[in-house]
Amino acid sequence: MTTTAAMKILVLFAVPCIAFAATWSKGSQLAAGSVSSESLAACVKHAGEFITKPMLKGACIEKAMDHCALDKKVDDKNFVCPHYEQILTDAFRRESTKQMYTAKSFCEVAEAYVSQLNDASKVPNMGKGAGFNFELSKDCKPLVSSSFGGKKTLPAKTAPDFWYALCMNQDCAHFLPSRTRWCTKDHAPTHSASVCEAVRVYARDEVFVMEQNLGHDLSADEVCKIYDDFVEDTHINVKAYNHVVYGTKDHPVPSPENNKRALDSAQMKNEAKGHEIRDAAGQPVKSAAAKGNLILSLVSLLGLWTSTA
């Protein structure tokens, strides 16, 4: 293996922590600047319905899900709301667990993150188009294969870090020229580090499923397929967020089985009502709240029995 090839592999697989921090910060600033005042105002209006006082991020997301489950403006809420929750969970993944959020500060984080995810399909050389129209490039397989270090497959457990490093590389855009003499590309970053973190998390979940069902290392085609699926899944999540927050008429969230839809819908509504009973009680544990939760559980169980009868 030549020194040049070794350098490429080293740069690709070494997790660039310093570059990650710099790009994350810069990406957040760029995304914040691209969030329109109209979008932010719509989000604040929406969030103001459930964030009525400063709350920790976990409480904000819980309140958001309760509101989504009961909001009459959200169509197909039983399978749209989980995608909305995924967006919020990922958006606040690296935010402080001690910071208190108002409706405005909550939306500043969420809107910036959603704005960044609009660039999910822009990792260089991977494909063209966006959302459901995204198509993998013919360059993906050879590029991925050349990064296997001479092997034909990639250990499944390393796929998340592999995609993170490849995503962060961005045709060497964020490295100093003196450190990447082998690189001939010269362009501004195509996406923020949030996209790279998101593809890493998605790949981690995909690999878990693959290892359960397949139990083997991944080919270049399978590694490329992870990114293809990530772009589509991100598109669905963003559209679900828009539907919930802005009230957009249509959403592309696929419908699960009818029986499962009914069960999931009942479960979400029961959880939301349970949270309402708990919060109204003033303390986390009260006998009245326990009775309410018991009744809701029985109602949910009855609904399950009826749907399977």
C-alpha positions in Angstrom: 0.0 0.0 0.0 1.4 3.4 -1.0 1.9 6.2 1.4 -0.8 8.2 -0.4 -3.3 5.4 -0.1 -2.5 4.9 3.5 -3.0 8.6 4.2 -6.4 8.6 2.5 -7.6 5.7 4.7 -6.2 7.2 7.8 -7.9 10.5 7.2 -11.1 8.8 6.3 -11.4 6.5 9.4 -9.8 8.7 12.0 -12.7 10.4 13.8 -11.9 14.1 13.3 -12.9 15.5 16.7 -11.4 18.9 16.3 -12.9 19.4 12.8 -16.2 18.0 14.1 -16.4 20.6 16.8 -15.5 23.4 14.5 -17.9 22.3 11.8 -20.7 21.7 14.2 -20.4 25.3 15.5 -20.1 26.8 12.1 -22.9 24.6 10.7 -25.2 25.7 13.6 -24.5 29.3 12.8 -25.1 28.8 9.1 -28.3 26.9 9.8 -29.6 29.5 12.3 -29.1 32.2 9.6 -31.1 30.2 7.1 -34.1 29.8 9.4 -36.7 32.3 8.2 -38.4 34.5 10.7 -41.8 33.2 9.5 -40.8 29.6 10.3 -39.4 30.5 13.7 -42.5 32.5 14.5 -44.8 29.6 13.5 -42.8 27.2 15.6 -42.9 29.5 18.6 -46.7 29.9 18.2 -47.0 26.1 18.1 -44.6 25.4 21.0 -46.2 28.1 23.1 -49.3 25.9 23.4 -47.4 23.3 25.5 -44.3 25.1 26.8 -45.9 27.6 29.1 -43.0 28.0 31.4 -39.2 27.2 31.2 -38.6 23.4 31.1 -35.7 21.0 30.7 -35.3 19.5 27.2 -36.8 16.1 28.3 -39.9 17.8 29.6 -40.3 19.9 26.5 -40.1 16.8 24.2 -42.6 15.0 26.4 -45.0 17.9 26.3 -44.5 18.2 22.5 -45.5 14.5 22.1 -48.5 14.9 24.3 -49.7 17.9 22.3 -49.1 16.0 19.0 -51.1 13.0 20.2 -54.1 15.1 21.1 -53.8 17.8 18.4 -56.8 17.6 16.1 -54.9 19.4 13.4 -52.4 16.5 13.0 -53.6 13.8 10.6 -52.6 10.2 11.2 -51.0 11.3 14.4 -50.4 7.8 15.6 -47.6 7.3 13.1 -46.7 10.9 12.3 -45.9 11.9 15.9 -43.2 9.3 16.4 -41.3 10.8 13.4 -41.8 14.2 14.9 -40.4 12.9 18.2 -37.4 11.5 16.4 -36.5 14.9 15.0 -36.8 16.5 18.4 -34.8 13.8 20.1 -32.0 14.1 17.6 -32.1 17.9 17.6 -31.6 18.0 21.4 -29.2 15.1 21.6 -26.1 17.3 22.3 -28.0 20.0 24.2 -27.5 20.5 27.9 -29.6 18.4 30.2 -29.6 21.3 32.7 -30.7 24.2 30.5 -34.2 25.5 30.8 -36.0 26.1 27.5 -38.8 28.6 26.6 -40.9 28.1 23.5 -38.5 30.4 21.6 -35.3 28.8 22.7 -36.8 25.4 22.1 -37.7 26.4 18.5 -34.3 27.9 17.9 -32.7 24.6 18.4 -35.4 22.5 16.6 -35.6 24.9 13.6 -31.8 25.1 13.2 -31.6 21.3 13.2 -34.4 20.8 10.7 -32.8 23.4 8.4 -29.5 21.5 8.5 -31.2 18.2 7.7 -32.3 19.7 4.4 -28.7 19.0 3.3 -28.9 15.3 4.2 -28.5 14.3 0.5 -25.5 16.5 -0.2 -22.6 14.3 0.9 -20.3 14.6 -2.1 -20.2 11.8 -4.7 -23.0 9.8 -3.1 -25.9 10.6 -5.4 -28.2 13.2 -6.9 -31.6 14.5 -6.0 -33.3 14.8 -2.6 -35.9 13.0 -0.6 -37.8 10.3 -2.5 -36.1 11.5 -5.7 -32.6 10.8 -4.4 -30.6 8.3 -6.5 -27.3 6.8 -5.5 -24.4 7.7 -7.7 -22.4 5.1 -9.6 -19.4 6.5 -7.7 -20.7 5.4 -4.3 -19.7 1.7 -4.6 -16.2 2.2 -5.9 -15.6 5.0 -3.4 -16.8 3.0 -0.5 -14.9 -0.1 -1.7 -11.6 1.8 -2.0 -12.0 2.8 1.7 -12.2 -0.8 2.9 -8.4 -1.0 3.1 -8.1 -3.8 0.5 -10.9 -5.9 2.0 -14.1 -6.8 0.2 -16.4 -6.2 3.2 -16.7 -3.9 6.2 -17.4 -5.1 9.7 -21.0 -4.2 10.4 -20.2 -2.6 13.8 -17.8 -0.1 12.2 -20.4 1.2 9.6 -21.7 4.0 11.8 -18.2 5.5 12.3 -17.3 4.8 8.7 -20.3 6.9 7.5 -19.5 9.6 10.0 -15.9 9.9 8.8 -16.9 9.7 5.1 -19.6 12.4 5.7 -17.2 14.7 7.6 -14.6 14.3 4.9 -16.6 16.4 2.4 -14.0 16.1 -0.3 -11.4 17.3 2.2 -13.2 20.7 2.4 -12.7 21.2 6.1 -9.0 20.1 6.3 -6.1 22.4 5.8 -4.5 22.0 2.3 -1.1 21.3 4.0 -2.6 18.2 5.6 -4.3 16.9 2.5 -1.8 17.3 -0.4 -3.5 14.3 -2.1 -6.8 16.1 -2.3 -7.6 18.0 -5.5 -11.1 19.2 -4.5 -11.7 22.8 -3.5 -15.1 23.9 -2.4 -17.0 25.1 0.6 -18.6 22.6 3.0 -21.7 21.1 1.5 -23.5 20.2 4.8 -23.1 20.7 8.5 -21.8 18.2 11.0 -25.4 17.6 12.2 -26.0 15.6 9.0 -22.9 13.5 9.8 -24.1 12.9 13.3 -27.5 12.0 12.0 -26.2 9.5 9.5 -24.0 7.9 12.2 -27.1 7.4 14.5 -29.1 6.1 11.6 -26.4 3.7 10.6 -26.1 2.5 14.1 -29.7 1.5 14.2 -29.6 0.0 10.8 -26.6 -2.1 11.7 -28.3 -3.4 14.8 -31.2 -4.7 12.6 -28.8 -6.1 10.0 -26.8 -8.0 12.7 -30.0 -9.5 14.0 -31.2 -10.6 10.6 -28.1 -11.1 8.5 -25.2 -11.6 10.9 -22.4 -10.8 8.4 -20.1 -8.1 7.3 -21.4 -5.5 4.9 -20.6 -5.2 1.2 -20.1 -1.9 -0.5 -23.6 -2.1 -1.9 -25.0 -2.6 1.6 -23.0 0.3 3.0 -24.2 2.6 0.2 -27.8 1.4 0.8 -27.5 2.7 4.4 -27.0 6.2 3.1 -29.8 5.9 0.5 -32.2 4.8 3.2 -31.0 7.6 5.5 -31.8 10.3 3.0 -35.3 8.9 2.5 -35.9 8.5 6.3 -34.7 12.0 7.0 -37.0 13.4 4.3 -40.0 11.6 6.0 -39.0 12.9 9.5 -38.6 16.5 8.2 -42.0 16.4 6.4 -43.6 15.0 9.6 -42.1 17.8 11.6 -43.5 20.4 9.1 -46.9 18.8 9.2 -47.0 18.9 13.0 -45.5 22.4 13.5 -46.6 24.3 10.4 -49.8 22.5 9.7 -48.8 21.5 6.2 -51.6 19.6 4.5 -49.8 16.5 3.3 -47.1 14.3 4.7 -45.3 11.3 3.2 -45.2 9.1 6.4 -46.0 5.5 5.4 -49.0 4.0 7.1 -48.4 0.9 9.2 -50.9 -1.9 9.6 -54.4 -0.8 10.7 -54.5 -2.8 13.9 -51.1 -1.5 14.9 -52.2 2.1 14.0 -55.2 1.7 16.3 -53.1 0.4 19.2 -50.3 3.0 18.8 -52.9 5.8 18.6 -54.6 4.6 21.8 -51.3 4.2 23.6 -50.1 7.8 22.7 -53.4 9.3 23.7 -53.4 7.4 26.9 -49.9 8.5 27.7 -50.8 12.1 27.0 -53.9 11.9 29.2 -51.8 10.2 31.9 -49.3 13.1 31.8 -52.1 15.6 32.0 -53.5 13.8 35.1 -50.1 13.6 36.7 -49.2 17.3 36.1 -52.6 18.5 37.3 -52.1 16.6 40.5 -49.1 18.8 41.4 -46.9 15.9 42.5 -45.6 13.0 40.4 -47.4 10.3 42.4 -50.9 10.7 43.7 -53.6 8.1 44.2 -55.9 9.9 41.8 -53.3 9.9 39.1 -52.7 6.2 39.8 -56.4 5.4 39.4 -56.5 7.5 36.2 -53.5 5.6 34.8 -55.0 2.3 35.8 -58.3 3.2 34.0 -56.4 4.3 30.9 -54.4 1.1 30.9 -57.6 -1.0 31.1 -59.1 1.0 28.3 -56.0 0.4 26.2 -56.1 -3.3 27.0 -59.8 -3.4 26.1 -59.1 -1.7 22.8 -56.3 -4.3 22.0 -58.7 -7.2 22.9 -61.4 -5.7 20.7 -59.1 -5.2 17.7 -57.9 -8.8 17.9 -61.3 -10.4 18.6 
